[in-house]
Amino acid sequence: MAVGKNPGTHHVVPNAEGGWDVRRGGAARSSGHFDTKQDAVQRAREISRNADTELKIHNRDGRIAQSDSHGNDPRNIKG
């Protein structure tokens, strides 16, 4: 499964051999492997907050199901 090449993102993606991986955009290796999606998302949020990156959470089919911004937000929102 191809993961986006933007190094300003982290992704939670399904692993072909089972479980879930946390990967930085464009990285060949994962930052962590987890048995459950919930555990992977929890760790990915910690990593993404610390790195000020966007977090993309994928479904089992590879589509992005959810996206979280932890800094580096491209929109300029007043208020």
N, CA, C and O atoms as CSV, one atom per row, in Angstrom:
chain,resi,resn,atom,element,x,y,z
A,1,MET,N,N,0.835,-1.169,0.000
A,1,MET,CA,C,0.000,0.000,0.000
A,1,MET,C,C,0.880,1.232,0.000
A,1,MET,O,O,1.811,1.341,0.798
A,2,ALA,N,N,0.589,2.145,-0.884
A,2,ALA,CA,C,1.380,3.372,-0.965
A,2,ALA,C,C,0.890,4.365,0.071
A,2,ALA,O,O,-0.312,4.573,0.236
A,3,VAL,N,N,1.815,4.961,0.750
A,3,VAL,CA,C,1.507,5.999,1.721
A,3,VAL,C,C,1.967,7.310,1.122
A,3,VAL,O,O,2.971,7.350,0.411
A,4,GLY,N,N,1.243,8.387,1.402
A,4,GLY,CA,C,1.593,9.700,0.868
A,4,GLY,C,C,3.059,10.039,1.096
A,4,GLY,O,O,3.678,9.553,2.043
A,5,LYS,N,N,3.599,10.862,0.239
A,5,LYS,CA,C,5.024,11.174,0.305
A,5,LYS,C,C,5.317,12.446,1.090
A,5,LYS,O,O,6.470,12.873,1.157
A,6,ASN,N,N,4.312,13.050,1.677
A,6,ASN,CA,C,4.512,14.282,2.415
A,6,ASN,C,C,5.104,13.967,3.786
A,6,ASN,O,O,4.445,13.325,4.605
A,7,PRO,N,N,6.347,14.411,4.053
A,7,PRO,CA,C,6.959,14.120,5.346
A,7,PRO,C,C,6.300,14.879,6.492
A,7,PRO,O,O,6.635,14.654,7.655
A,8,GLY,N,N,5.363,15.778,6.176
A,8,GLY,CA,C,4.632,16.504,7.199
A,8,GLY,C,C,3.387,15.779,7.651
A,8,GLY,O,O,2.494,16.376,8.252
A,9,THR,N,N,3.325,14.474,7.361
A,9,THR,CA,C,2.159,13.676,7.757
A,9,THR,C,C,2.593,12.385,8.446
A,9,THR,O,O,3.705,11.895,8.251
A,10,HIS,N,N,1.701,11.862,9.240
A,10,HIS,CA,C,1.827,10.510,9.781
A,10,HIS,C,C,0.561,9.762,9.391
A,10,HIS,O,O,-0.514,10.353,9.290
A,11,HIS,N,N,0.694,8.473,9.177
A,11,HIS,CA,C,-0.421,7.659,8.715
A,11,HIS,C,C,-0.586,6.422,9.590
A,11,HIS,O,O,0.396,5.821,10.027
A,12,VAL,N,N,-1.844,6.049,9.841
A,12,VAL,CA,C,-2.163,4.757,10.436
A,12,VAL,C,C,-2.678,3.915,9.276
A,12,VAL,O,O,-3.714,4.222,8.686
A,13,VAL,N,N,-1.948,2.853,8.955
A,13,VAL,CA,C,-2.274,2.039,7.785
A,13,VAL,C,C,-2.328,0.563,8.159
A,13,VAL,O,O,-1.626,0.122,9.069
A,14,PRO,N,N,-3.172,-0.208,7.449
A,14,PRO,CA,C,-3.204,-1.645,7.715
A,14,PRO,C,C,-1.918,-2.309,7.232
A,14,PRO,O,O,-1.354,-1.926,6.207
A,15,ASN,N,N,-1.466,-3.302,7.981
A,15,ASN,CA,C,-0.285,-4.064,7.607
A,15,ASN,C,C,-0.747,-5.299,6.838
A,15,ASN,O,O,-1.710,-5.950,7.244
A,16,ALA,N,N,-0.087,-5.625,5.754
A,16,ALA,CA,C,-0.472,-6.760,4.910
A,16,ALA,C,C,-0.442,-8.085,5.666
A,16,ALA,O,O,-1.165,-9.017,5.313
A,17,GLU,N,N,0.384,-8.175,6.695
A,17,GLU,CA,C,0.493,-9.412,7.473
A,17,GLU,C,C,-0.384,-9.403,8.712
A,17,GLU,O,O,-0.300,-10.309,9.540
A,18,GLY,N,N,-1.227,-8.384,8.846
A,18,GLY,CA,C,-2.123,-8.259,9.993
A,18,GLY,C,C,-1.704,-7.131,10.904
A,18,GLY,O,O,-0.527,-6.777,10.973
A,19,GLY,N,N,-2.670,-6.568,11.603
A,19,GLY,CA,C,-2.384,-5.470,12.507
A,19,GLY,C,C,-2.330,-4.139,11.777
A,19,GLY,O,O,-2.763,-4.018,10.631
A,20,TRP,N,N,-1.790,-3.148,12.464
A,20,TRP,CA,C,-1.755,-1.773,11.958
A,20,TRP,C,C,-0.389,-1.166,12.174
A,20,TRP,O,O,0.277,-1.458,13.167
A,21,ASP,N,N,0.036,-0.315,11.239
A,21,ASP,CA,C,1.323,0.364,11.330
A,21,ASP,C,C,1.113,1.872,11.430
A,21,ASP,O,O,0.133,2.417,10.923
A,22,VAL,N,N,2.057,2.528,12.096
A,22,VAL,CA,C,2.135,3.980,12.117
A,22,VAL,C,C,3.355,4.339,11.283
A,22,VAL,O,O,4.461,3.878,11.561
A,23,ARG,N,N,3.149,5.173,10.246
A,23,ARG,CA,C,4.256,5.540,9.355
A,23,ARG,C,C,4.276,7.036,9.106
A,23,ARG,O,O,3.231,7.680,9.021
A,24,ARG,N,N,5.452,7.567,8.994
A,24,ARG,CA,C,5.613,8.958,8.563
A,24,ARG,C,C,5.467,8.971,7.042
A,24,ARG,O,O,5.903,8.033,6.375
A,25,GLY,N,N,4.868,10.007,6.494
A,25,GLY,CA,C,4.679,10.110,5.053
A,25,GLY,C,C,5.986,9.937,4.308
A,25,GLY,O,O,6.966,10.619,4.607
A,26,GLY,N,N,6.013,9.035,3.342
A,26,GLY,CA,C,7.194,8.792,2.529
A,26,GLY,C,C,8.186,7.809,3.111
A,26,GLY,O,O,9.154,7.449,2.440
A,27,ALA,N,N,7.975,7.361,4.345
A,27,ALA,CA,C,8.920,6.439,4.991
A,27,ALA,C,C,8.667,5.000,4.548
A,27,ALA,O,O,7.522,4.590,4.357
A,28,ALA,N,N,9.732,4.251,4.391
A,28,ALA,CA,C,9.617,2.842,4.016
A,28,ALA,C,C,9.336,1.968,5.244
A,28,ALA,O,O,8.646,0.952,5.157
A,29,ARG,N,N,9.887,2.387,6.385
A,29,ARG,CA,C,9.705,1.604,7.620
A,29,ARG,C,C,8.641,2.252,8.499
A,29,ARG,O,O,8.422,3.463,8.448
A,30,SER,N,N,7.997,1.434,9.293
A,30,SER,CA,C,6.974,1.974,10.186
A,30,SER,C,C,7.599,2.461,11.494
A,30,SER,O,O,8.663,2.002,11.908
A,31,SER,N,N,6.906,3.401,12.125
A,31,SER,CA,C,7.325,3.903,13.434
A,31,SER,C,C,6.861,2.977,14.541
A,31,SER,O,O,7.366,3.036,15.662
A,32,GLY,N,N,5.903,2.125,14.227
A,32,GLY,CA,C,5.402,1.172,15.208
A,32,GLY,C,C,4.384,0.249,14.590
A,32,GLY,O,O,3.711,0.614,13.627
A,33,HIS,N,N,4.265,-0.953,15.139
A,33,HIS,CA,C,3.290,-1.943,14.684
A,33,HIS,C,C,2.404,-2.308,15.870
A,33,HIS,O,O,2.891,-2.510,16.983
A,34,PHE,N,N,1.097,-2.389,15.620
A,34,PHE,CA,C,0.140,-2.635,16.690
A,34,PHE,C,C,-0.878,-3.675,16.251
A,34,PHE,O,O,-1.200,-3.790,15.069
A,35,ASP,N,N,-1.380,-4.433,17.223
A,35,ASP,CA,C,-2.378,-5.457,16.921
A,35,ASP,C,C,-3.740,-4.850,16.612
A,35,ASP,O,O,-4.480,-5.376,15.781
A,36,THR,N,N,-4.075,-3.740,17.278
A,36,THR,CA,C,-5.384,-3.130,17.068
A,36,THR,C,C,-5.238,-1.732,16.478
A,36,THR,O,O,-4.247,-1.040,16.705
A,37,LYS,N,N,-6.246,-1.342,15.722
A,37,LYS,CA,C,-6.265,-0.005,15.128
A,37,LYS,C,C,-6.314,1.051,16.229
A,37,LYS,O,O,-5.671,2.095,16.121
A,38,GLN,N,N,-7.072,0.782,17.280
A,38,GLN,CA,C,-7.200,1.733,18.383
A,38,GLN,C,C,-5.845,2.039,19.015
A,38,GLN,O,O,-5.540,3.199,19.294
A,39,ASP,N,N,-5.034,1.016,19.241
A,39,ASP,CA,C,-3.698,1.219,19.809
A,39,ASP,C,C,-2.806,2.014,18.850
A,39,ASP,O,O,-2.037,2.875,19.276
A,40,ALA,N,N,-2.916,1.718,17.563
A,40,ALA,CA,C,-2.108,2.421,16.565
A,40,ALA,C,C,-2.499,3.892,16.495
A,40,ALA,O,O,-1.631,4.760,16.408
A,41,VAL,N,N,-3.800,4.179,16.533
A,41,VAL,CA,C,-4.272,5.561,16.471
A,41,VAL,C,C,-3.817,6.334,17.703
A,41,VAL,O,O,-3.393,7.485,17.597
A,42,GLN,N,N,-3.904,5.710,18.855
A,42,GLN,CA,C,-3.487,6.371,20.092
A,42,GLN,C,C,-2.009,6.771,20.029
A,42,GLN,O,O,-1.655,7.900,20.368
A,43,ARG,N,N,-1.158,5.852,19.600
A,43,ARG,CA,C,0.273,6.145,19.499
A,43,ARG,C,C,0.558,7.156,18.381
A,43,ARG,O,O,1.407,8.034,18.536
A,44,ALA,N,N,-0.155,7.028,17.256
A,44,ALA,CA,C,0.042,7.949,16.137
A,44,ALA,C,C,-0.308,9.375,16.537
A,44,ALA,O,O,0.359,10.319,16.112
A,45,ARG,N,N,-1.347,9.541,17.351
A,45,ARG,CA,C,-1.717,10.886,17.809
A,45,ARG,C,C,-0.610,11.491,18.668
A,45,ARG,O,O,-0.312,12.679,18.551
A,46,GLU,N,N,-0.003,10.680,19.526
A,46,GLU,CA,C,1.109,11.162,20.351
A,46,GLU,C,C,2.277,11.607,19.467
A,46,GLU,O,O,2.837,12.687,19.657
A,47,ILE,N,N,2.631,10.760,18.502
A,47,ILE,CA,C,3.750,11.059,17.604
A,47,ILE,C,C,3.442,12.314,16.789
A,47,ILE,O,O,4.294,13.193,16.653
A,48,SER,N,N,2.237,12.399,16.252
A,48,SER,CA,C,1.843,13.518,15.409
A,48,SER,C,C,1.831,14.832,16.186
A,48,SER,O,O,2.250,15.867,15.667
A,49,ARG,N,N,1.356,14.793,17.418
A,49,ARG,CA,C,1.357,16.008,18.250
A,49,ARG,C,C,2.783,16.479,18.513
A,49,ARG,O,O,3.075,17.671,18.421
A,50,ASN,N,N,3.664,15.544,18.838
A,50,ASN,CA,C,5.052,15.896,19.126
A,50,ASN,C,C,5.784,16.440,17.902
A,50,ASN,O,O,6.667,17.288,18.028
A,51,ALA,N,N,5.418,15.953,16.726
A,51,ALA,CA,C,6.090,16.363,15.488
A,51,ALA,C,C,5.355,17.492,14.757
A,51,ALA,O,O,5.827,17.979,13.730
A,52,ASP,N,N,4.191,17.908,15.293
A,52,ASP,CA,C,3.373,18.947,14.638
A,52,ASP,C,C,3.057,18.587,13.194
A,52,ASP,O,O,3.288,19.388,12.288
A,53,THR,N,N,2.534,17.395,12.977
A,53,THR,CA,C,2.196,16.927,11.633
A,53,THR,C,C,0.707,16.649,11.510
A,53,THR,O,O,-0.017,16.622,12.506
A,54,GLU,N,N,0.264,16.443,10.289
A,54,GLU,CA,C,-1.094,15.997,10.011
A,54,GLU,C,C,-1.151,14.486,10.241
A,54,GLU,O,O,-0.181,13.778,9.969
A,55,LEU,N,N,-2.276,13.999,10.737
A,55,LEU,CA,C,-2.462,12.566,10.950
A,55,LEU,C,C,-3.565,12.075,10.037
A,55,LEU,O,O,-4.676,12.606,10.048
A,56,LYS,N,N,-3.256,11.061,9.247
A,56,LYS,CA,C,-4.226,10.444,8.339
A,56,LYS,C,C,-4.486,9.017,8.823
A,56,LYS,O,O,-3.564,8.206,8.909
A,57,ILE,N,N,-5.746,8.720,9.136
A,57,ILE,CA,C,-6.119,7.394,9.627
A,57,ILE,C,C,-6.859,6.670,8.508
A,57,ILE,O,O,-7.913,7.114,8.052
A,58,HIS,N,N,-6.293,5.555,8.076
A,58,HIS,CA,C,-6.834,4.798,6.946
A,58,HIS,C,C,-7.734,3.660,7.424
A,58,HIS,O,O,-7.590,3.156,8.538
A,59,ASN,N,N,-8.675,3.264,6.544
A,59,ASN,CA,C,-9.490,2.070,6.774
A,59,ASN,C,C,-8.717,0.851,6.299
A,59,ASN,O,O,-7.623,0.975,5.748
A,60,ARG,N,N,-9.283,-0.311,6.510
A,60,ARG,CA,C,-8.658,-1.561,6.074
A,60,ARG,C,C,-8.451,-1.577,4.563
A,60,ARG,O,O,-7.501,-2.190,4.075
A,61,ASP,N,N,-9.339,-0.904,3.812
A,61,ASP,CA,C,-9.215,-0.879,2.350
A,61,ASP,C,C,-8.205,0.158,1.855
A,61,ASP,O,O,-7.980,0.270,0.650
A,62,GLY,N,N,-7.598,0.912,2.764
A,62,GLY,CA,C,-6.575,1.873,2.400
A,62,GLY,C,C,-7.061,3.303,2.240
A,62,GLY,O,O,-6.250,4.226,2.154
A,63,ARG,N,N,-8.379,3.500,2.199
A,63,ARG,CA,C,-8.917,4.855,2.072
A,63,ARG,C,C,-8.744,5.628,3.379
A,63,ARG,O,O,-8.781,5.050,4.465
A,64,ILE,N,N,-8.558,6.931,3.258
A,64,ILE,CA,C,-8.441,7.772,4.450
A,64,ILE,C,C,-9.829,7.940,5.052
A,64,ILE,O,O,-10.747,8.428,4.393
A,65,ALA,N,N,-9.975,7.532,6.315
A,65,ALA,CA,C,-11.250,7.604,7.007
A,65,ALA,C,C,-11.345,8.857,7.863
A,65,ALA,O,O,-12.432,9.397,8.069
A,66,GLN,N,N,-10.199,9.316,8.360
A,66,GLN,CA,C,-10.195,10.450,9.269
A,66,GLN,C,C,-8.869,11.179,9.146
A,66,GLN,O,O,-7.836,10.579,8.847
A,67,SER,N,N,-8.915,12.480,9.381
A,67,SER,CA,C,-7.709,13.281,9.308
A,67,SER,C,C,-7.696,14.245,10.483
A,67,SER,O,O,-8.696,14.911,10.751
A,68,ASP,N,N,-6.577,14.324,11.184
A,68,ASP,CA,C,-6.427,15.222,12.326
A,68,ASP,C,C,-5.244,16.145,12.086
A,68,ASP,O,O,-4.223,15.732,11.536
A,69,SER,N,N,-5.388,17.393,12.500
A,69,SER,CA,C,-4.308,18.356,12.369
A,69,SER,C,C,-3.689,18.603,13.740
A,69,SER,O,O,-4.384,18.992,14.679
A,70,HIS,N,N,-2.402,18.380,13.853
A,70,HIS,CA,C,-1.674,18.622,15.097
A,70,HIS,C,C,-0.570,19.631,14.822
A,70,HIS,O,O,0.617,19.317,14.910
A,71,GLY,N,N,-0.981,20.836,14.491
A,71,GLY,CA,C,-0.007,21.835,14.079
A,71,GLY,C,C,0.118,21.790,12.574
A,71,GLY,O,O,-0.464,20.920,11.926
A,72,ASN,N,N,0.865,22.710,12.017
A,72,ASN,CA,C,1.070,22.736,10.581
A,72,ASN,C,C,-0.254,22.787,9.825
A,72,ASN,O,O,-0.364,22.234,8.730
A,73,ASP,N,N,-1.261,23.449,10.402
A,73,ASP,CA,C,-2.576,23.546,9.782
A,73,ASP,C,C,-2.524,24.563,8.653
A,73,ASP,O,O,-2.168,25.717,8.891
A,74,PRO,N,N,-2.867,24.169,7.431
A,74,PRO,CA,C,-2.764,25.078,6.293
A,74,PRO,C,C,-3.803,26.199,6.305
A,74,PRO,O,O,-3.616,27.203,5.617
A,75,ARG,N,N,-4.886,26.059,7.061
A,75,ARG,CA,C,-5.938,27.073,7.080
A,75,ARG,C,C,-5.611,28.154,8.113
A,75,ARG,O,O,-5.057,27.867,9.173
A,76,ASN,N,N,-5.956,29.375,7.793
A,76,ASN,CA,C,-5.783,30.491,8.700
A,76,ASN,C,C,-7.139,30.828,9.295
A,76,ASN,O,O,-7.945,31.497,8.649
A,77,ILE,N,N,-7.403,30.378,10.509
A,77,ILE,CA,C,-8.701,30.551,11.146
A,77,ILE,C,C,-8.580,31.610,12.234
A,77,ILE,O,O,-7.738,31.505,13.126
A,78,LYS,N,N,-9.427,32.628,12.152
A,78,LYS,CA,C,-9.412,33.668,13.175
A,78,LYS,C,C,-10.354,33.284,14.308
A,78,LYS,O,O,-11.353,32.596,14.097
A,79,GLY,N,N,-10.026,33.733,15.496
A,79,GLY,CA,C,-10.931,33.528,16.629
A,79,GLY,C,C,-10.342,32.652,17.591
A,79,GLY,O,O,-10.955,32.360,18.618
